[in-house]
Amino acid sequence: TRVASAIREQIRIELQLTASAGVATNKFLAKIASDWRKPNGLFVIQPYEVESFLSPLPVARLPGVGKVTEKRLLDMSIRSVADLREVDEQRLVLRFGSYGTRLYHLARGIDPSVVVPNRPTRSISAEDTFEQDARITEIEPMIRRLAEKVWNSYQKEMRLARTVVLKFKTGDFRTLTRSQTPAAPPDSYEDLICIALELRDRAAFDPSQQFRLVGVGLSNFQESVDAPKQEGLFESKDS
């Protein structure tokens, strides 16, 4: 708790920003705790409080429980972590595969995940949710603004990002991604904008399709600036 308080104070002094922190016996619980008193709070889950803290939470608060998994749990009459704790591990494994074991452990506050400090950047991204759903022809200003934010963050990196990613969320909450790994990595904000807009155009969405979110990202980082160039690649994934 003293360490968390010191980090928050250091952020306040050096960056003039608020920060929330969570303290618990493992990473999973600490992450939930850090969300508990946002935007500027400190929340501690003592070991003896784990069960009472988790029990009333909706299962959607558990890592990895998205809308599909939540619905499958609701179909089993599992709405809260307390409900989940009543289900034996074998039944969860039969329904969810290896993730069933993970659910069984999370319901009991068990998380063996290791905290890895100073982890190399895997991606840099920015996204924005619109106040009102927008058509593909209306989102170029948002793409440009997000690309500028991503590029400003990228300037602090010592490695090259090979891949540009464009992310969309539709009005019915489907997530769509488009990515491109050009022969030469983008070396300017203008390059990033050009590739992002090309991805938008090549996606060939229905002009009437409504979008509620757009995101721009850089990924596929390489350690060396002398790494060999790759062939151009256009990939798409719907999820």
C-alpha positions in Angstrom: 0.0 0.0 0.0 2.9 2.4 0.8 4.4 1.6 -2.6 1.1 2.3 -4.4 0.8 5.6 -2.6 4.3 6.6 -3.4 3.8 5.8 -7.1 0.6 7.9 -7.3 2.3 10.8 -5.6 5.3 10.6 -8.0 2.9 10.6 -11.0 1.1 13.6 -9.5 4.3 15.6 -9.0 6.1 14.7 -12.2 3.2 14.6 -14.7 0.4 16.6 -12.9 -1.9 13.7 -13.5 -4.1 11.7 -11.2 -3.8 7.9 -11.0 -5.7 5.0 -9.5 -4.1 2.0 -7.9 -5.1 -1.4 -6.6 -3.4 -3.5 -4.1 -4.1 -7.2 -3.6 -2.5 -10.6 -3.4 -2.3 -11.2 -7.2 -2.5 -9.4 -10.5 -6.1 -10.2 -11.3 -7.4 -8.9 -8.0 -5.2 -5.8 -8.1 -6.5 -4.9 -11.6 -10.1 -5.1 -10.4 -9.1 -3.0 -7.3 -7.4 -0.4 -9.5 -10.8 0.2 -11.3 -12.7 0.5 -8.0 -12.0 4.1 -7.2 -11.2 5.7 -10.5 -10.2 8.3 -11.5 -8.1 9.1 -8.5 -8.2 6.5 -5.7 -6.4 3.7 -3.9 -8.2 0.5 -3.1 -6.8 -2.4 -1.1 -8.2 -6.0 -1.0 -6.8 -7.7 2.1 -6.3 -11.5 1.8 -9.2 -12.2 4.2 -11.5 -10.0 2.1 -11.1 -11.8 -1.2 -14.1 -14.0 -1.0 -16.5 -11.3 0.3 -15.2 -8.8 -2.3 -15.6 -11.2 -5.3 -18.9 -12.9 -4.5 -21.3 -10.1 -5.5 -19.4 -9.1 -8.6 -21.1 -9.9 -12.0 -19.2 -12.6 -13.9 -18.5 -10.0 -16.7 -15.9 -8.4 -14.3 -13.6 -11.5 -14.6 -10.8 -11.4 -17.2 -11.7 -13.0 -20.5 -15.4 -13.0 -19.9 -16.7 -11.1 -22.9 -20.3 -10.9 -24.2 -20.3 -14.4 -25.7 -18.9 -16.1 -22.6 -21.2 -14.0 -20.3 -24.2 -15.2 -22.3 -23.1 -18.8 -22.0 -22.7 -18.4 -18.2 -26.1 -16.7 -17.9 -27.6 -19.7 -19.8 -26.2 -21.8 -16.9 -27.9 -19.4 -14.4 -24.5 -18.1 -13.4 -24.7 -14.3 -12.9 -22.3 -13.5 -10.1 -19.0 -14.8 -9.0 -20.8 -16.4 -6.0 -22.9 -18.4 -8.5 -19.8 -19.4 -10.4 -18.1 -20.6 -7.2 -20.9 -23.1 -6.8 -20.1 -24.9 -10.1 -17.6 -27.7 -10.0 -14.5 -27.5 -12.2 -15.3 -30.5 -14.4 -18.6 -29.0 -15.5 -16.9 -25.7 -16.4 -14.2 -27.5 -18.4 -16.8 -29.5 -20.3 -18.5 -26.3 -21.2 -15.6 -23.9 -21.8 -12.5 -26.2 -22.3 -9.3 -25.1 -20.6 -10.8 -21.7 -19.8 -13.2 -23.5 -17.5 -10.3 -24.2 -15.2 -9.3 -20.5 -15.3 -12.9 -19.5 -14.4 -12.9 -22.0 -11.5 -9.7 -20.4 -10.1 -10.7 -16.8 -10.7 -14.0 -17.3 -8.8 -11.7 -18.2 -5.8 -9.4 -15.3 -6.3 -6.6 -17.5 -7.6 -4.3 -16.1 -10.3 -0.8 -17.4 -10.9 0.0 -14.8 -13.6 3.4 -13.3 -13.1 3.8 -9.5 -13.0 6.4 -8.6 -15.7 7.8 -5.1 -15.3 9.3 -3.2 -18.2 7.6 -5.4 -20.8 8.6 -4.3 -24.4 5.8 -2.5 -26.2 3.7 -4.9 -28.4 1.5 -2.2 -29.9 0.7 1.5 -29.7 -2.9 2.4 -30.4 -5.6 5.0 -29.9 -9.3 4.7 -30.4 -12.4 6.8 -30.0 -16.1 6.1 -29.5 -18.4 8.4 -31.4 -21.2 10.3 -29.7 -23.4 9.1 -32.6 -22.8 6.2 -34.9 -21.1 7.3 -38.1 -20.8 5.9 -41.7 -17.4 5.0 -43.2 -17.4 8.2 -45.3 -17.6 10.3 -42.2 -14.8 9.0 -40.1 -11.7 10.3 -41.9 -11.2 13.2 -39.5 -11.3 10.8 -36.6 -8.7 8.5 -38.3 -6.4 11.5 -38.9 -6.7 12.7 -35.3 -6.1 9.2 -33.8 -3.1 8.6 -36.2 -1.5 11.8 -34.9 -1.9 10.6 -31.3 -0.4 7.2 -32.2 2.5 8.8 -34.1 3.3 11.2 -31.2 3.6 8.2 -28.9 5.6 6.2 -31.4 8.3 8.9 -31.4 9.4 7.7 -28.0 10.0 4.1 -29.2 13.5 3.0 -30.2 12.1 0.1 -32.4 10.4 0.0 -35.7 6.7 -0.8 -36.0 6.1 -2.8 -39.2 2.3 -3.1 -39.2 -0.5 -0.5 -39.3 -3.8 -1.6 -37.8 -7.3 -0.1 -38.3 -10.0 -1.2 -35.9 -13.8 -0.6 -36.2 -16.7 -1.4 -33.9 -20.1 -1.5 -35.7 -23.4 -0.3 -34.3 -24.3 -3.8 -33.4 -21.0 -4.2 -31.4 -19.0 -6.4 -33.9 -15.3 -5.7 -33.9 -13.6 -5.6 -37.3 -9.8 -5.1 -37.9 -7.8 -4.4 -41.0 -4.0 -4.5 -41.0 -1.2 -3.9 -43.5 2.5 -4.6 -43.3 4.1 -2.5 -46.1 7.5 -3.2 -47.6 8.9 -0.2 -45.7 7.6 0.8 -42.2 5.8 4.2 -42.0 8.5 6.8 -41.4 6.3 9.8 -41.0 2.8 10.9 -39.7 1.8 11.4 -43.4 2.8 7.8 -44.2 0.8 6.5 -41.3 -2.3 8.5 -42.4 -1.9 7.3 -46.0 -1.8 3.6 -45.0 -4.6 3.9 -42.5 -6.9 5.6 -45.1 -5.9 3.0 -47.7 -7.0 0.3 -45.2 -10.3 2.1 -44.8 -10.8 2.2 -48.6 -9.8 -1.4 -49.2 -12.1 -2.7 -46.5 -15.0 -2.2 -48.9 -17.6 -1.8 -46.2 -21.3 -1.2 -47.1 -21.7 2.6 -47.4 -24.7 2.3 -45.1 -22.9 0.5 -42.4 -22.9 2.4 -39.1 -19.8 2.5 -36.8 -19.6 3.4 -33.2 -15.8 3.3 -32.7 -12.6 3.6 -34.8 -9.1 2.9 -33.7 -5.6 3.3 -35.3 -2.6 1.3 -34.2 1.0 0.3 -34.8 2.3 -3.2 -34.1 4.8 -5.9 -35.0 7.7 -4.1 -33.5 11.3 -5.1 -34.5 14.3 -4.6 -32.3 16.7 -3.7 -35.1 16.3 -0.9 -37.6 18.4 -3.0 -40.0 15.9 -5.9 -40.0 15.1 -7.1 -43.5 12.1 -5.6 -45.3 9.0 -7.7 -45.7 6.7 -8.2 -48.6 3.5 -6.1 -48.6 0.7 -7.8 -46.9 -3.0 -7.1 -46.5 -4.8 -9.0 -43.9 -8.3 -8.9 -42.6 -10.1 -10.4 -39.6 -13.7 -10.2 -38.5 -14.5 -11.0 -34.9 
